[in-house]
Amino acid sequence: MKVELAAQTSQTSTPLPPSPEAASASPPAEDAPLLPDAGVRRRAACGRFAQRSGSFRREVGRAAAETFLLTRLTLILLRYLGIGYRWIRQFLALCCYTLLLMPGFIQVVYYYFFSSQVHRSVVYGDQPRNRLDLYMPTSTTGLKPVVAFVTGGAWIIGYKGWGALLGRRLAERGIIVACIDYRNFPQGTIGDMVEDASQGIAFVCKNITSYGGDPSRIYLVGQSAGAHIAACALLNQAIRESGEGDTSSWSVSQLKAYFGISGGYNLLNLVDHFHRRGLYRSIFLRFTVSICSCLVIKS
């Protein structure tokens, strides 16, 4: 009797509460139906994330390796073409400088293409580059002084649009500016550039009155390569007038003054100077020879 009573008491006794370790190891029974396979899903998601991260790292590494290889091959190719690291470094420095000046460039470009004061691409000759831009003052009372401007560009990249900022500032002060375009090397030799500039000057002298300019106040301005070209045009015209009296196109006496800004005149002495700054001797001598032969023939 006592043995059966003890057995019944042990079967109906209250179970012991689980230990804290067991409670933390297994979730409560009522939460199990909400996330029956939470652990499996979490492990699968972590696996997919790790797989994607590894794939992304491999793609980035592959792209970086291909970029490095392409850059290296490009540098080798440029070196074989005669363009060294110094030239590339200077080019990158120029790009950074241009990027810093970009806000100002945007303003000038907008003025050049959308301002009613700019008369673009006025034809003055038969060649494709025989064009000039006129920058007109806002005031139309009285005849205005005139500046015929020959832009620079190392005889290779000269373009009439480079004078937009000068034209804008002088036009604000009541001065008409004519930016003369000309053929560049290798499209033309220095003789062609001088001929184009001379025709542009002749057009200004003959037709500027119809644009409100004063023909007795015409100033010739050249900058860098444009200063050299304008000086050659003046010299050639002076030689014509002194020898043959040829003033059919224009006369030196029609110009009130000439301003040469940062121009190169004795070019044979400047070959090494330009070579050290990226305009290599082999390229520069090709049109320097044409310059010298042109001046010898003219004189």
Salt bridges, closest charged atoms under 4 A:
ASP37 OD1 - ARG41 NE 3.36
GLU59 OE2 - ARG62 NH1 3.03
ASP133 OD1 - LYS160 NZ 3.09
GLU172 OE2 - ARG168 NE 3.66
GLU172 OE1 - ARG169 NH1 3.34
GLU172 OE1 - ARG173 NH1 3.94
ASP181 OD1 - ARG129 NH2 2.82
ASP196 OD2 - ARG183 NE 2.86
ASP214 OD2 - ARG217 NE 2.93
ASP272 OD1 - ARG281 NH2 2.68
